[in-house]
Amino acid sequence: MIAPGKEAPDFELEDHRGQRVRLADLRGKTVVLWFYPKADTPG
């Protein structure tokens, strides 16, 4: 668990287009992660 206000460790995820995105590439920007089951999405 990360304490509130602490920096998150670097990680990499696939976006909705299948592109790999690293948290380190977004430093200095606001980042919102939204997780939901793929079964509930079209495609």
Secondary structure, DSSP 8 states (H G I E B T S, - for coil): ---TTS-----EEE-TTS-EEEGGGGTTS--------GGGS--
